[in-house]
Amino acid sequence: MSSQQGAIEHYIKNHVAVITMNNPPANTWTKQSLQELKELIGTLNDNRDVYALVITGQGEKFFSAGADLNLFASGDKAVAVDMSRCFGDAFEALSDFRGVSIAAINGYAMGGGLEVALACDIRIAENQVVMALPEAKVGLLPCAGGTQNLTALVGEGWAKRIILCGEQVSAAQAMQIRLIEEVVDKGASITRSIELAEQVANQSPTSVTACKSLIQNMRTHPIAHGLVKERELFIQLFDTQDQQEGVTAFLEKRPPQWKNS
């Protein structure tokens, strides 16, 4: 199954949706492409056959260079209000995707281009990649989760170096500071990301959704809340078909047939 929707293209294979940002030359974000991404995530959430997604950029040079700065050249505050809402809606939808999301970072990831990767669960970057949040250099700030998600991943010190000092980060540095989870050779990010995404099919989709919500719960709640929630969701899994199938398949020594319900 495949679809082309303006600057956001996707196809589905082996329970994985592969999304490509396609707005040359730098795969910049526009109001339309952000709305398309939000709508696509909603569609994928409704498709019980999709367990994971991979997002990448068209071409070899850019993953995404972020927002099209021409949008802000007029200084119109109404445009800023509209675009900040569109960025938030799209990237928060991505963060809330019920399955596993993986960013295959195949080129420069700048500003909103890095923020879309930060909204994913896992980031795999090619060794030539450079990442940055340079918004302050043009009198702006990361408004699509950048200040929050980056700090959650790398800590306050490195977040301040990248955002306040405008420091660019190589793939090797990003790996060291835990901004990304894996470095691969040039051209290999999409293959490796799809390979990892396909592994999700070995897991119960309902378990994955529950576990993801618990992990992300740590961002906003104390551990005591998470421990209570963990037990609640464990019990709730016994209302799913996948719980019974998973245990039965293991005992019968066969691959499980998930229903995602």
C-alpha positions as CSV (number, residue, x, y, z in Angstrom):
1,M,0.0,0.0,0.0
2,S,1.4,3.4,-0.9
3,S,0.3,7.0,-1.1
4,Q,1.6,10.4,-2.2
5,Q,0.2,13.4,-0.4
6,G,2.1,16.5,-1.4
7,A,5.3,16.8,0.6
8,I,4.5,13.7,2.7
9,E,4.7,10.3,1.0
10,H,4.3,6.9,2.6
11,Y,3.9,3.2,1.9
12,I,3.1,0.3,4.2
13,K,4.9,-3.1,4.1
14,N,5.4,-5.8,6.7
15,H,3.4,-3.8,9.4
16,V,5.7,-0.8,8.9
17,A,4.7,2.6,7.5
18,V,7.6,4.3,5.8
19,I,7.1,8.1,5.6
20,T,9.2,10.4,3.4
21,M,9.4,14.1,3.7
22,N,9.6,15.3,0.1
23,N,9.8,19.1,-0.2
24,P,13.0,19.8,-2.2
25,P,15.6,21.1,-2.0
26,A,15.8,20.9,1.8
27,N,12.6,19.0,2.9
28,T,11.4,22.1,4.8
29,W,8.2,22.1,6.7
30,T,5.1,24.1,5.6
31,K,1.7,24.5,7.1
32,Q,0.4,22.0,4.5
33,S,3.0,19.4,5.1
34,L,2.6,19.6,8.9
35,Q,-1.2,19.1,8.5
36,E,-0.5,16.2,6.2
37,L,1.8,14.6,8.7
38,K,-0.8,15.0,11.5
39,E,-3.5,13.5,9.3
40,L,-1.3,10.6,8.3
41,I,-0.4,9.7,11.8
42,G,-4.1,9.7,12.7
43,T,-4.8,7.3,9.7
44,L,-1.9,5.0,10.8
45,N,-3.2,4.9,14.3
46,D,-6.5,3.7,13.0
47,N,-4.9,1.0,10.8
48,R,-4.5,-2.0,13.2
49,D,-2.1,-3.6,10.7
50,V,0.5,-1.0,11.3
51,Y,2.8,-1.6,14.2
52,A,5.7,0.8,13.5
53,L,6.7,3.8,11.4
54,V,9.9,5.1,9.9
55,I,10.3,8.7,8.8
56,T,13.1,9.9,6.5
57,G,14.0,12.7,4.1
58,Q,14.0,12.5,0.3
59,G,17.5,12.8,-1.3
60,E,20.9,12.4,0.1
61,K,21.8,15.9,1.6
62,F,18.9,16.7,3.9
63,F,16.7,14.8,6.3
64,S,15.0,18.2,6.9
65,A,16.2,21.8,7.3
66,G,13.1,22.7,9.4
67,A,10.7,25.5,8.8
68,D,10.6,27.5,5.6
69,L,11.9,30.9,7.0
70,N,10.1,32.7,4.3
71,L,7.0,32.2,6.3
72,F,8.3,34.4,9.1
73,A,9.9,37.1,6.9
74,S,6.9,39.5,7.3
75,G,7.1,39.4,11.1
76,D,3.4,38.7,11.2
77,K,2.5,37.4,14.7
78,A,-0.6,35.7,13.4
79,V,1.5,33.6,11.2
80,A,3.7,32.7,14.2
81,V,0.6,31.6,16.2
82,D,-0.7,29.5,13.3
83,M,2.6,27.8,12.5
84,S,3.5,27.1,16.1
85,R,0.2,25.4,16.5
86,C,0.7,23.4,13.4
87,F,4.2,22.3,14.5
88,G,2.9,21.3,17.9
89,D,-0.1,19.4,16.6
90,A,1.9,17.4,14.0
91,F,4.9,16.5,16.2
92,E,2.8,15.8,19.3
93,A,0.7,13.5,17.1
94,L,3.9,11.7,16.1
95,S,5.1,11.4,19.7
96,D,1.7,10.0,20.6
97,F,1.7,7.4,17.8
98,R,0.6,4.1,19.5
99,G,3.4,2.1,17.8
100,V,7.1,2.5,17.5
101,S,8.5,5.5,15.6
102,I,12.0,5.6,14.1
103,A,13.7,8.5,12.5
104,A,16.1,7.5,9.7
105,I,18.3,10.6,9.7
106,N,19.9,10.6,6.2
107,G,21.2,14.2,6.1
108,Y,21.2,17.6,7.7
109,A,18.6,17.7,10.5
110,M,18.2,21.4,11.5
111,G,15.6,23.1,13.6
112,G,12.2,21.6,12.9
113,G,14.0,18.9,11.0
114,L,15.7,17.8,14.3
115,E,12.5,18.3,16.2
116,V,10.6,15.8,14.1
117,A,13.4,13.3,14.9
118,L,13.2,14.2,18.6
119,A,9.5,13.4,18.5
120,C,10.2,9.8,17.5
121,D,11.0,6.9,19.8
122,I,14.3,6.0,18.2
123,R,16.8,7.9,16.0
124,I,19.3,6.2,13.6
125,A,21.7,8.6,11.9
126,E,24.2,8.2,9.1
127,N,27.8,9.0,9.9
128,Q,27.9,12.2,7.7
129,V,24.9,13.8,9.4
130,V,25.0,17.1,11.2
131,M,22.2,18.1,13.7
132,A,21.3,21.5,15.2
133,L,18.6,23.7,16.7
134,P,19.7,27.1,15.3
135,E,16.5,29.0,15.8
136,A,18.0,31.6,18.2
137,K,20.4,32.6,15.4
138,V,17.4,34.1,13.5
139,G,15.6,35.5,16.5
140,L,13.4,32.5,17.1
141,L,13.3,29.4,19.3
142,P,12.5,25.7,18.9
143,C,8.7,25.6,19.3
144,A,7.9,22.1,18.2
145,G,9.1,20.3,21.4
146,G,12.8,20.9,20.8
147,T,13.6,22.5,24.2
148,Q,11.7,19.8,26.1
149,N,12.5,16.7,24.1
150,L,16.2,17.5,23.6
151,T,16.7,18.1,27.3
152,A,14.9,14.9,28.2
153,L,17.4,13.0,26.0
154,V,20.7,14.7,26.6
155,G,20.3,16.6,29.8
156,E,20.4,20.3,30.5
157,G,24.0,21.0,29.8
158,W,24.1,19.6,26.3
159,A,20.7,21.1,25.5
160,K,22.0,24.5,26.5
161,R,25.1,24.0,24.3
162,I,23.0,23.1,21.3
163,I,20.2,25.6,21.7
164,L,21.8,28.5,23.5
165,C,25.3,28.4,22.0
166,G,24.1,27.2,18.6
167,E,26.5,24.2,18.6
168,Q,26.2,21.8,15.7
169,V,26.5,18.1,16.6
170,S,28.0,15.4,14.4
171,A,26.5,11.8,14.3
172,A,29.5,10.6,16.5
173,Q,28.9,13.3,19.1
174,A,25.1,12.7,19.0
175,M,25.8,9.1,19.8
176,Q,28.0,10.0,22.7
177,I,25.5,12.3,24.3
178,R,22.6,9.9,23.7
179,L,20.8,12.2,21.2
180,I,20.6,9.2,18.8
181,E,20.6,5.4,19.4
182,E,22.7,4.2,16.4
183,V,25.2,5.5,13.8
184,V,25.3,3.8,10.4
185,D,27.2,4.3,7.1
186,K,26.0,6.8,4.6
187,G,22.9,5.6,2.7
188,A,22.2,2.8,5.3
189,S,19.8,4.6,7.7
190,I,16.5,3.7,5.9
191,T,17.4,0.0,5.6
192,R,18.5,-0.3,9.2
193,S,15.5,1.7,10.5
194,I,13.1,-0.6,8.6
195,E,14.9,-3.6,9.8
196,L,14.5,-2.4,13.4
197,A,10.9,-1.4,12.8
198,E,10.1,-4.9,11.4
199,Q,11.3,-6.4,14.7
200,V,8.3,-4.8,16.4
201,A,6.1,-7.3,14.8
202,N,7.6,-9.9,17.1
203,Q,6.1,-8.0,20.0
204,S,2.4,-7.8,20.9
205,P,1.1,-4.5,19.5
206,T,-1.1,-3.9,22.5
207,S,1.9,-4.6,24.9
208,V,4.0,-2.2,22.9
209,T,1.4,0.6,23.1
210,A,1.1,0.1,26.9
211,C,4.9,0.0,27.5
212,K,5.5,3.1,25.4
213,S,2.9,5.1,27.4
214,L,4.6,4.0,30.6
215,I,8.1,4.9,29.4
216,Q,6.9,8.4,28.3
217,N,5.0,8.8,31.5
218,M,8.4,9.4,33.2
219,R,8.6,12.8,31.4
220,T,5.7,14.3,33.3
221,H,5.0,12.1,36.4
222,P,7.0,10.8,39.4
223,I,8.1,7.2,39.5
224,A,5.4,6.4,42.2
225,H,2.7,7.3,39.7
226,G,4.4,5.2,37.0
227,L,4.6,2.1,39.3
228,V,0.9,2.3,40.0
229,K,0.1,2.8,36.3
230,E,2.4,-0.1,35.3
231,R,0.3,-2.5,37.4
232,E,-2.9,-1.1,36.1
233,L,-1.9,-1.5,32.4
234,F,-0.5,-5.0,33.1
235,I,-4.0,-6.1,34.4
236,Q,-5.7,-4.4,31.5
237,L,-3.7,-6.4,29.0
238,F,-5.7,-9.5,30.2
239,D,-8.7,-7.9,28.4
240,T,-6.9,-8.2,25.1
241,Q,-6.9,-11.0,22.6
242,D,-3.1,-10.6,22.1
243,Q,-2.4,-11.4,25.8
244,Q,-4.0,-14.8,25.4
245,E,-2.5,-15.4,22.0
246,G,1.0,-14.5,23.2
247,V,1.0,-16.9,26.1
248,T,-0.7,-19.7,24.1
249,A,1.7,-19.3,21.2
250,F,4.7,-19.5,23.5
251,L,3.5,-22.6,25.3
252,E,2.6,-24.2,21.9
253,K,6.1,-23.2,20.5
254,R,4.7,-21.4,17.5
255,P,4.8,-17.8,16.2
256,P,2.0,-15.6,17.6
257,Q,-0.7,-14.3,15.3
258,W,-1.4,-10.8,16.7
259,K,-4.8,-9.1,16.3
260,N,-3.7,-5.7,17.8
261,S,-6.8,-5.9,20.0
